[in-house]
Amino acid sequence: MGFNKWLRALTAGVLLSASLSVATTANANEERTIADESIYDILVDRFFNGTGKNDDHTVNAQDSAMFAGGDFDGVLKKIDYVADMGYTMLSVGSVFATEKYDGSMPTSYTTVDARFGTAEEFKKMVDAYQKRDMKIMVDFPITNVSPNHELAAKSGFAAGTNDGKLQWDLANEEVQNELIDSAVQFVNTYQLDGVRLTNIEQADTAFLNRIIEQLKAAGVYVIANAESDADFDAKFYNDMALNYTNAFKNVDLNTTVLEPYIEEMLSGTPVLTMTDTIWSDRFTLAATAEGMYPPTRSKISIASTLLLPGVPVVQYGSEIAMNGNAGAEAHQYYNFKTDSELADYVGQLQSLRNDSETLRNGEFKWLENEDGYIVFERKSDKETWIVVINNSSKTKRVHIPVAEFGEGKEIRGMFNSEIIRENKDGNYTIILDREMVEVYQVIDARGINTSYVVALALVVVLYAAFMVVIMKRGKKRRANSSSK
């Protein structure tokens, strides 16, 4: 990391910390629900190769159709990276023995894929993340498995094939019981925190509710990647990613399309929100087709997903604007040498979201939502926040009457440390440049922000100390050169 980048990161960090000193920290003992979580969605094979000992002849990182070598040890070694972004749950996809890198051709419901590592390594990874207060979720394919699946030989289990994949007879009670037992046993064996049921389209609601009930009894969240009336912890909508993509792939776009999902979330039904998925085209593909700058688009889309009501699900690589069509092209091997500026920004956003129950689930009120300009309020009896997402092509302003918050208040920006006070017209006027996001907290007027001044002084002192060290080293090198 270059010095200028290091200094920017340090400045942002200490100033954000100073701003957070006025925020109300969530009660550490509060009972969390899925509405409090944020999910980072990865494919183990495409994340990081921690050890080459489990690579076999099918591993070739240069061929996108083959296994790339990512493993449990690699996911473990990148625990700080995930933790620093603030995600509370890591979804690792299907980890069962499989004939395809993405887990879509499983051959077992009991054993993990040897190329990903051993059962012991998987458990070690799970334990490590949980000790860092992050949950682990896995995918469990209900059907559409490899013809070589360990259950394929059981009489009456297979109903047919689809595109080379075996389909179970999901009306067969014996099959249902086997699937339920397998899912629950896997969860209990590794003490997992969540399960995403996939390939559920041929499963009826009654069966899905049976498996959901048993999994919830084991203490895990249960979600899906398809629409269903079953009792999942959060609802999935097929057009969610497309609507979010169409709202943020360019500026000045219609954002009212998001309101129905938000209203449902506010009614008490958790809803999964996302701009793309493991199974879809990358969001960056749509933004690039619009001729837009991908990092800026990614910043806006991720921030919107994290700050608007919903349960955010962010695909790995979104923070480096990973591109590609659905499938192997979208499942690139993660490049950890890419600039981490956006990942750092995500971590700062999540610091606010994780520390404030109000920012996650407080009372919601629209102040503006038109053509990419989104302003909303979240409040509780403890605190009040204003979120401004200016996804437009112009600098925008919003005038909020003093009566909205009451007398003797001021509004403080969490990222730019801006202080907004009542103006002569009896309003708080927030101005934000184009393609920017800011989170504001409404607090009692405090006058001089002592913590901000201290933080700024710390930056100056550190900068001065750094320059002194550089000058001394330069002087020493010159002295050594002249003595030779």
C-alpha positions in Angstrom: 0.0 0.0 0.0 1.4 3.4 -1.0 1.8 6.1 1.6 -0.9 8.4 0.1 -3.3 5.5 0.1 -2.3 4.5 3.6 -2.8 8.1 4.8 -6.3 8.3 3.2 -7.3 5.0 4.8 -5.9 6.0 8.2 -7.7 9.4 8.0 -11.0 7.8 7.1 -10.6 5.2 9.8 -9.9 7.5 12.7 -12.5 10.1 11.6 -15.1 7.4 11.2 -14.2 6.1 14.6 -14.7 9.6 16.0 -18.1 9.9 14.3 -19.1 6.5 15.7 -18.4 7.8 19.2 -21.7 9.6 19.1 -23.6 6.6 17.8 -25.5 4.2 20.0 -23.9 0.8 20.1 -26.3 -2.2 19.8 -26.8 -4.3 22.9 -24.4 -7.2 22.6 -26.9 -9.5 24.2 -29.8 -8.7 21.9 -31.3 -11.7 20.1 -30.4 -11.5 16.4 -32.7 -12.6 13.6 -31.9 -13.0 9.9 -33.0 -9.4 9.4 -29.8 -8.4 11.3 -27.5 -10.4 9.1 -25.5 -9.6 6.0 -24.4 -12.5 3.8 -21.2 -12.8 1.8 -21.7 -15.4 -0.9 -18.6 -17.3 -2.2 -17.7 -20.5 -4.0 -14.9 -22.3 -2.1 -13.2 -23.4 -5.3 -13.0 -19.9 -6.6 -11.9 -18.0 -3.4 -8.4 -18.9 -2.4 -6.0 -21.9 -2.6 -4.6 -22.3 0.8 -2.8 -25.6 0.2 -1.8 -27.5 -2.9 -1.9 -30.9 -1.1 -5.6 -31.5 -2.1 -5.2 -30.4 -5.8 -5.5 -33.3 -8.2 -5.5 -33.7 -12.0 -8.9 -31.9 -12.3 -7.4 -28.7 -10.8 -6.3 -26.2 -13.5 -6.8 -22.5 -12.6 -6.1 -21.5 -16.2 -9.2 -23.4 -17.4 -12.4 -21.7 -16.2 -14.4 -25.0 -16.7 -12.2 -26.9 -14.3 -11.5 -26.7 -10.6 -9.3 -23.7 -9.6 -7.9 -25.1 -6.4 -9.8 -23.0 -3.8 -10.2 -24.9 -0.5 -11.3 -24.6 3.2 -7.8 -23.8 4.2 -7.8 -20.8 1.8 -11.2 -19.6 3.1 -9.7 -19.8 6.6 -6.6 -17.9 5.6 -8.8 -15.1 4.3 -10.8 -14.8 7.5 -9.5 -11.3 8.2 -10.5 -10.1 4.8 -14.1 -11.2 5.2 -14.2 -10.0 8.9 -12.9 -6.6 7.9 -15.8 -6.2 5.5 -18.2 -6.7 8.4 -20.3 -9.5 7.0 -22.0 -11.5 9.7 -22.6 -14.7 7.6 -20.4 -16.4 5.1 -22.3 -18.5 2.5 -19.9 -21.1 1.1 -22.1 -22.8 -1.5 -22.3 -26.5 -1.8 -19.3 -28.2 -0.3 -20.4 -31.8 -0.9 -18.3 -34.2 -3.1 -19.0 -32.9 -6.6 -18.1 -33.4 -10.3 -18.2 -29.7 -11.0 -16.3 -26.8 -9.3 -19.5 -24.9 -8.3 -21.0 -27.9 -6.5 -23.9 -28.3 -9.0 -23.1 -32.0 -9.6 -23.0 -33.4 -6.1 -22.3 -37.1 -5.6 -22.9 -37.2 -1.9 -24.9 -35.6 1.0 -22.4 -36.8 3.6 -18.8 -36.2 2.5 -17.1 -32.9 1.6 -15.2 -32.6 -1.7 -11.6 -33.8 -1.3 -10.4 -30.9 -3.5 -11.8 -28.5 -0.9 -10.1 -30.3 1.9 -10.9 -32.8 4.6 -13.9 -32.9 7.0 -11.5 -31.8 9.8 -10.4 -28.8 7.7 -14.0 -27.8 7.0 -14.8 -28.0 10.8 -11.7 -26.0 11.6 -12.8 -23.3 9.2 -16.3 -23.2 10.5 -15.1 -23.0 14.1 -12.7 -20.2 13.3 -15.4 -18.0 11.7 -17.8 -18.6 14.4 -15.2 -17.6 17.0 -15.0 -14.3 15.1 -18.8 -13.9 15.4 -19.5 -14.9 11.8 -22.0 -17.6 10.9 -21.5 -20.2 8.2 -24.2 -21.2 5.7 -24.0 -24.1 3.1 -26.1 -25.0 0.1 -28.1 -28.2 0.1 -29.3 -29.3 -3.4 -32.8 -30.9 -3.0 -32.5 -32.5 -6.5 -30.7 -32.2 -9.8 -27.6 -34.1 -8.7 -25.0 -36.2 -10.4 -26.1 -39.6 -11.8 -23.2 -40.9 -9.7 -24.8 -39.7 -6.5 -24.4 -42.2 -3.6 -28.2 -42.4 -3.3 -28.8 -43.1 -7.0 -28.7 -46.9 -6.6 -31.6 -46.8 -4.1 -34.8 -48.3 -5.6 -37.4 -45.7 -6.3 -35.3 -42.7 -5.5 -34.7 -41.4 -9.1 -37.7 -40.0 -11.1 -35.7 -39.2 -14.2 -33.0 -36.9 -15.6 -32.8 -33.2 -16.6 -29.9 -31.9 -18.7 -27.7 -34.8 -17.5 -28.7 -34.4 -13.9 -30.6 -36.9 -11.8 -33.9 -35.8 -10.3 -35.2 -37.4 -7.2 -38.8 -38.6 -6.8 -39.7 -35.8 -4.4 -43.2 -37.2 -3.9 -41.7 -40.4 -2.4 -41.8 -40.2 1.4 -38.7 -42.3 1.7 -36.8 -39.9 -0.5 -38.1 -37.0 1.5 -37.0 -38.6 4.8 -33.6 -39.3 3.4 -33.1 -35.7 2.3 -34.3 -34.4 5.6 -32.1 -36.7 7.6 -29.1 -35.9 5.4 -29.5 -32.2 5.7 -30.0 -32.2 9.5 -27.1 -34.6 10.0 -24.8 -32.5 8.0 -25.8 -29.4 10.0 -25.3 -31.1 13.3 -22.0 -32.7 12.3 -20.4 -29.4 11.5 -22.5 -27.1 13.8 -23.5 -24.9 10.9 -25.6 -21.7 11.2 -27.6 -21.7 8.0 -28.7 -23.7 5.0 -29.8 -22.5 1.6 -32.0 -25.1 -0.1 -31.4 -25.1 -3.9 -33.2 -26.8 -6.8 -36.5 -26.6 -5.0 -38.7 -25.9 -8.0 -40.1 -29.5 -8.1 -40.6 -29.7 -4.3 -44.1 -29.1 -3.0 -44.6 -26.7 -0.1 -45.6 -29.4 2.4 -42.3 -31.2 1.9 -40.3 -28.0 2.0 -42.0 -27.1 5.3 -41.0 -30.5 6.7 -37.4 -30.0 6.0 -37.4 -26.4 7.0 -39.0 -27.3 10.4 -36.4 -29.9 11.1 -33.5 -27.6 10.1 -34.8 -24.8 12.2 -35.1 -27.2 15.1 -31.4 -27.8 14.6 -30.9 -24.0 15.2 -30.1 -22.7 11.7 -31.5 -20.1 9.3 -33.1 -21.6 6.2 -33.4 -19.7 2.9 -33.7 -20.7 -0.8 -32.6 -19.4 -4.2 -36.1 -19.6 -5.8 -39.5 -18.3 -5.0 -41.6 -20.3 -2.6 -44.6 -20.1 -0.2 -42.8 -22.3 2.3 -41.8 -21.0 5.7 -38.3 -19.8 4.8 -36.6 -17.3 7.2 -36.4 -14.8 4.4 -38.2 -14.6 1.0 -36.4 -14.8 -2.3 -37.8 -13.1 -5.4 -36.6 -14.1 -8.9 -36.6 -10.5 -10.1 -34.9 -9.0 -7.1 -31.4 -8.9 -8.6 -32.6 -7.7 -11.9 -34.6 -4.8 -10.4 -31.6 -3.7 -8.2 -29.3 -4.0 -11.2 -31.7 -1.9 -13.4 -31.9 0.7 -10.6 -28.2 1.1 -10.1 -26.4 0.1 -13.3 -26.5 3.8 -14.4 -27.5 7.1 -13.0 -31.0 8.8 -13.0 -32.8 5.4 -13.2 -36.1 4.5 -11.7 -35.7 3.4 -8.1 -39.3 3.2 -7.2 -39.3 -0.4 -8.5 -37.6 -1.3 -5.2 -40.5 0.0 -3.0 -42.7 -3.1 -3.0 -39.9 -5.3 -1.6 -39.0 -2.7 0.9 -42.7 -2.4 2.0 -42.8 -6.1 2.5 -39.7 -6.1 4.6 -41.1 -3.3 6.7 -44.3 -5.3 7.2 -42.2 -7.9 9.1 -41.2 -10.3 6.3 -37.5 -10.5 5.8 -36.6 -10.3 2.1 -33.2 -11.2 0.5 -31.8 -8.2 -1.4 -29.0 -8.3 -4.0 -27.8 -6.9 -7.3 -26.6 -10.3 -8.6 -26.3 -13.9 -7.5 -23.9 -16.9 -7.8 -26.2 -18.1 -10.7 -26.6 -14.8 -12.6 -24.7 -12.4 -14.8 -22.5 -10.1 -12.8 -23.8 -6.6 -12.0 -20.6 -5.2 -13.5 -21.6 -6.6 -16.9 -24.8 -4.5 -16.9 -22.9 -1.4 -15.7 -20.2 -1.8 -18.3 -22.8 -2.2 -21.1 -24.1 1.2 -20.0 -20.6 2.7 -20.4 -20.3 3.4 -16.7 -17.3 3.2 -14.4 -17.6 -0.2 -12.7 -16.0 0.7 -9.3 -18.4 3.6 -8.8 -21.4 1.5 -9.8 -20.3 -1.3 -7.4 -19.9 1.2 -4.6 -23.4 2.6 -5.1 -25.0 -0.9 -5.5 -23.4 -2.5 -2.5 -24.1 0.5 -0.3 -27.8 0.5 -1.4 -28.1 -3.2 -0.7 -26.6 -2.8 2.8 -28.5 0.4 3.8 -32.0 -0.1 2.3 -34.3 -2.5 4.3 -33.7 -6.1 3.5 -31.3 -9.0 4.2 -28.3 -8.2 1.9 -26.6 -11.0 0.0 -23.4 -9.8 -1.7 -21.6 -12.1 -4.2 -17.8 -12.5 -3.7 -15.8 -10.2 -6.0 -18.5 -7.5 -6.0 -16.0 -5.3 -4.0 -13.5 -5.6 -6.9 -16.1 -5.1 -9.6 -15.8 -8.7 -10.9 -17.4 -9.1 -14.3 -18.8 -11.9 -16.5 -21.8 -13.7 -17.9 -23.5 -16.3 -15.7 -21.5 -19.4 -15.1 -17.8 -19.9 -15.2 -17.1 -16.5 -16.6 -18.8 -14.9 -13.6 -17.0 -17.3 -11.3 -13.5 -15.9 -11.7 -10.8 -16.9 -9.3 -10.5 -14.1 -6.7 -7.7 -11.7 -7.2 -6.6 -10.6 -3.8 -4.0 -8.2 -5.3 -6.8 -5.9 -6.5 -7.1 -2.5 -4.8 -9.0 -2.9 -1.5 -10.5 0.6 -1.4 -14.0 -0.6 -2.0 -13.6 -3.5 0.4 -12.5 -0.9 3.1 -15.6 1.2 2.3 -17.9 -1.8 2.7 -16.2 -2.4 6.1 -17.0 1.1 7.2 -20.6 0.9 6.1 -21.0 -2.4 7.9 -19.5 -0.9 11.1 -22.4 1.4 11.2 -25.0 -1.2 10.2 -23.7 -3.8 12.7 -23.4 -1.4 15.6 -26.9 0.1 15.2 -30.1 -2.0 15.5 -32.0 1.1 14.4 -30.1 1.4 11.1 -31.0 -2.2 10.4 -34.5 -2.4 11.7 -35.7 1.0 12.9 -38.8 2.8 11.9 -38.5 3.7 8.2 -39.7 6.8 6.4 -39.1 7.9 2.8 -38.0 11.5 2.4 -37.2 11.3 -1.3 -37.2 8.5 -3.9 -37.1 9.7 -7.5 -34.8 8.9 -10.5 -31.9 7.6 -8.4 -32.1 10.1 -5.6 -33.0 8.3 -2.4 -33.3 9.8 1.0 -34.8 8.0 4.0 -35.0 8.1 7.7 -34.6 5.3 10.2 -35.3 6.0 13.8 -36.1 4.4 17.2 -36.5 5.8 20.7 -32.6 5.6 20.9 -31.4 7.3 17.7 -32.3 8.7 14.3 -30.4 8.2 11.0 -30.7 9.8 7.6 -29.3 7.9 4.6 -28.8 9.7 1.3 -28.0 7.8 -1.9 -27.5 10.2 -4.8 -27.4 7.9 -7.8 -28.1 10.8 -10.1 -26.1 12.8 -12.6 -26.4 16.1 -10.5 -25.6 17.4 -7.1 -28.8 17.1 -5.1 -30.1 18.7 -1.9 -33.0 17.9 0.5 -34.6 20.3 2.9 -35.7 18.6 6.1 -37.9 20.7 8.4 -36.7 21.2 12.0 -40.0 19.8 13.2 -39.0 16.4 11.8 -36.4 16.0 14.5 -37.3 18.7 17.0 -35.3 21.7 18.2 -31.7 21.6 19.4 -30.5 19.0 17.0 -27.7 18.7 14.4 -26.9 16.2 11.7 -23.4 14.7 11.4 -22.1 12.9 8.4 -20.4 9.6 9.3 -17.9 9.6 6.4 -17.3 13.3 5.6 -17.8 14.5 9.2 -20.0 17.3 7.9 -22.0 19.1 10.5 -25.5 20.3 9.4 -27.3 22.7 11.6 -30.7 24.5 11.3 -30.7 27.3 8.7 -32.5 30.6 8.7 -35.5 28.9 6.9 -36.0 26.4 9.7 -34.6 23.5 7.8 -31.7 21.1 7.8 -30.3 21.2 4.3 -28.3 18.2 3.1 -26.3 18.6 -0.1 -24.6 15.6 -1.7 -22.6 15.3 -4.9 -23.6 13.0 -7.7 -22.9 9.3 -7.4 -22.2 9.5 -3.6 -23.6 7.9 -0.5 -23.6 9.3 3.0 -25.1 8.2 6.3 -26.0 10.9 8.8 -26.9 10.7 12.5 -29.2 13.1 14.1 -27.9 14.0 17.6 -28.3 16.7 20.2 -26.4 19.8 19.2 -22.9 19.6 20.8 -21.0 22.5 19.4 -17.3 21.6 18.8 -16.8 17.9 18.0 -14.0 17.2 20.4 -13.5 13.6 19.3 -13.2 14.8 15.7 -10.6 17.4 16.6 -8.6 14.8 18.5 -8.8 12.3 15.6 -7.7 14.9 13.1 -4.8 15.9 15.4 -3.8 12.2 15.6 -3.6 12.1 11.8 -1.4 15.2 11.8 0.9 13.7 14.4 1.2 10.4 12.6 1.9 12.1 9.4 4.6 14.3 11.0 6.2 11.3 12.7 6.3 9.4 9.4 7.9 12.4 7.6 10.6 12.6 10.4 11.4 9.0 9.9 11.7 9.4 6.2 13.9 12.4 6.5 16.2 10.7 9.0 16.5 7.7 6.8 17.3 10.0 3.8 20.0 11.8 5.9 21.5 8.5 7.0 21.7 7.2 3.4 23.3 10.4 2.2 25.9 10.3 5.1 26.7 6.6 4.2 27.1 7.5 0.6 29.5 10.4 1.2 31.6 8.3 3.5 32.3 5.7 0.8 
